[in-house]
Amino acid sequence: MAERSTAAVDVADNSDDTSLTAKADQSTADGVAKNRERDTDSDEVQESTRTDGPGTTSPPELHSGHKLARRYRLEECVTRLDGFSSWRAVDEKLRRAVGVHILPADHSRARSVLAAARSSALLGDPRFVQVLDAVEENDLVYVVHEWLPDATELTPLLASGPLEPYDAYQMVSQISSAMAAAHREGLAHLRLNPNAVLRTSTGQWRIRGLAVNAALRGVTTDTPQRTDTEAIGALLYAALTQRWPYESDAYGLSGLPKDIGLIAPDQVRAGVHRGLSELSMRALVNDGATASRHDSPCTTPEELVKAIGEMPRIRPPEPTFTAPPEYQRTTYQQGSYGRQAPRLGATQPVPTPPPPLQSRTGKALKWAVSALLIAALGLGSWQLADALMDQGGKNEEPGQTQTNDGNDKSPKKPTGGKPIAISGARDFDPFGADGSEKPSDIGKVYDNSTATYWQTDFYLSSDFGRLKSGVGVILDLGKVQQVGKVKVTFVGDTSVELRSASADASSEPTSFDAYSKVAEGNGTTVELKPKSLKSRYLLVWLTELPTQADDGKWRGRVADIKVTS
């Protein structure tokens, strides 16, 4: 049964006229935006889709300064193609930059663009650039979306070279999971290319133009999931090799040599991560291409997410520290001011250390110290004998018995369990966009110092800005042990849960569902006491964050964690 895409709804089957301009990123007299929404016609050469011809309607005559709905002031035209135009604008009501797509209401694709925009807006997934408004007004149809001034397209990122393995891994993980969520709601992109993928200043990857970009250009296909999966494979291939995985050049990248077919990324460039290379080939299997090691091809984003989950996790690179410059002694230090500087190459005599106290004064001092020690020992012995005699007299009184056999029967203060050493820890952010949360500082949670701490990213509310249910720290105890108490010290009142993996877990679980809640609490110093717990892997899971006094932001800070049996 053929897949159905809502990327373009009710698209008319028009004649295949040539586009009004050869390139969608052709600038107008209004200037060229820094964060462009480029999408050239040459980029469509490798699209396995059908593109309807443009309508006969001319683009609306608009200019910088024009206002839509008395609210959106157009600033700069960034695309003019096929009867529609795209602008950077200002929302004067909320005082923020936005992007606007505009086309005539009688355009052949106006209905499909409105339908696609409204479907995309209903998804509400923060991994996509959000549609803010979709309006038909005064013979115009326009779609308003977010504008991310701090984000950079993948195209300029690749201009300086391929991505590092960790960055490429984060990109394909986030893009695949986002597109899998979109397809579950019946939405496809169909125009997923380096110009539609953005990386924010925080390292999060976001997708622009879900459903809308395809509807604007009349792109449809009978296999939307396969089309988007192959597009993700092409993005990963380009990120690893800085080459476009087809014969034609596109998006500022050189294509592959002609007549050799699709070759694996690790055969194009040395040093490419083997697992990521195989993953891109599995997503790109089409028209004769074969996956490495006979792995089955990935034909849907969901299958791609599963394949990524089966890969060993790629860790971020270790931070590099620059060694401090060698200490330079000056002639003004150590009382050397005014002395003659030694000649270079001359051997300096080493001063002989003074001999032990051999003088008459030294001998007298030694005898005095010895006498004081003898006197102190004698006085102490006399006081000890006197105390024992007094104690013996008291024992002889009637009704009094005492045993000094070394077995003291007096009650002792209860002692806590034995401390359990933490052999390792890592950050755990399964619901975050990048899957990590300040990993470089994770060692501070068990360095036996409350002066240092590991902290989360900052959020807009105590419940993580309603973006996720929490973040945490996974503790590795080295082996399965009996856990009696976990004491967590926070900076600020924090709500926390203690979760544990099964005692028979052979390796550290990577799924949140693999950890069961065994205790919870809140405060600045929280003692979590599970009942009869044996485990090797513990998860300290933060569920509600405090406002920090130094920066006024919602974030969690874990200063110390101690585990006892």
HUGIGI-V854048 format. One record per backbone hydrogen bond with DSSP energy under -0.5 kcal/mol. CO is the residue of the C=O (numbers start at 0). NH is the residue of the N-H. Records with the same first field share a line. If there is no record, write none. Layout:
CO: NH / NH
//
This chain:
11: 13
14: 16
21: 40
22: 25
23: 79
27: 30
30: 27
33: 35
35: 37
39: 42
40: 43
41: 44
42: 45
43: 46
46: 48
49: 51 / 219
59: 61
62: 65
65: 73
67: 70 / 71
70: 72 / 91
71: 67 / 73
72: 89
73: 64
75: 87
76: 27
78: 85
80: 83
82: 103
83: 80
84: 101
85: 77 / 78
86: 88 / 99
87: 74 / 75
88: 97
89: 72 / 91
90: 94 / 95
95: 90
96: 146
97: 88
98: 144
99: 86
100: 142
101: 84
102: 140
103: 106
106: 109
107: 11
108: 112
109: 113
110: 114
111: 115
112: 116
113: 117
114: 118
115: 119
116: 120
117: 121
118: 122
119: 122 / 123
123: 125
124: 127
126: 206
129: 131 / 145
132: 143
134: 136 / 141
136: 139
138: 104
139: 136
140: 102
141: 134
142: 100
143: 131 / 132
144: 98
146: 148
147: 150
151: 198
152: 156
153: 157
154: 158
155: 159
156: 159
157: 160
163: 167
164: 168
165: 169
166: 170
167: 171
168: 172
169: 173
170: 174
171: 175
172: 176
173: 177
174: 178
175: 179
176: 180
177: 181
178: 182
179: 183
180: 184
181: 184 / 186
182: 185
185: 5
187: 210
190: 192
192: 195 / 196
193: 153 / 154
195: 207
196: 153
197: 205
198: 151
199: 202
203: 199
205: 197
206: 128
208: 212 / 213
209: 211
210: 214
211: 215
212: 216
213: 217 / 218
214: 217
217: 51
219: 49
221: 2
222: 226
223: 227
224: 228
225: 229
226: 230
227: 231
228: 232
229: 233
230: 234
231: 235
232: 236
233: 237
234: 238
235: 239
236: 240
237: 241
238: 162
241: 253
243: 245 / 255
245: 255
249: 252
252: 249
253: 243
256: 259
260: 262
263: 266 / 267
264: 267 / 268
268: 271
272: 276
273: 277
274: 278
275: 279
276: 280
277: 281
278: 282
279: 283
281: 297
285: 288
290: 293
291: 294
296: 298
299: 303
300: 304
301: 305
302: 306
303: 307
304: 308
305: 309
307: 310
312: 314
326: 328
329: 332
332: 335
335: 338
342: 345
345: 347
348: 350
355: 357
358: 362
359: 363
360: 364
361: 365
362: 366
363: 367
364: 368
365: 369
366: 370
367: 371
368: 372
369: 373
370: 374
371: 375
372: 376
373: 377
374: 378
375: 379
376: 380
377: 381
378: 382
379: 383
380: 384
381: 385
382: 386
383: 387
384: 388
385: 389
386: 390
387: 391
388: 392
389: 393
390: 394
391: 395
392: 395
393: 396
396: 399
401: 403
405: 407
406: 408
417: 564
418: 420
419: 562
420: 422
423: 475
425: 473
427: 471
428: 431
434: 428
437: 440
438: 441
440: 443
441: 444
442: 445
443: 446
444: 560
453: 557
458: 553
460: 463
461: 544
462: 465
463: 466
470: 541
471: 427
472: 474 / 539
473: 425
474: 476 / 537
475: 422 / 423
480: 482 / 534
481: 483
482: 532
484: 563
485: 487 / 527
486: 561
487: 489 / 525
488: 558 / 559
489: 491
493: 522
494: 542 / 543
495: 520
496: 498 / 540
497: 517 / 518
498: 538
499: 515
501: 504
510: 513
511: 514
515: 499
518: 497
520: 495
522: 493
523: 489
525: 487 / 527
526: 528
527: 485 / 529
529: 531
532: 482
534: 480
535: 476 / 537
536: 500
537: 474 / 539
538: 498 / 540
539: 472 / 541
540: 496
541: 470
543: 494
545: 547 / 554
547: 551
552: 547 / 554
553: 458
555: 455
556: 490 / 558
557: 453
559: 488
561: 486
562: 419
563: 483 / 484
//
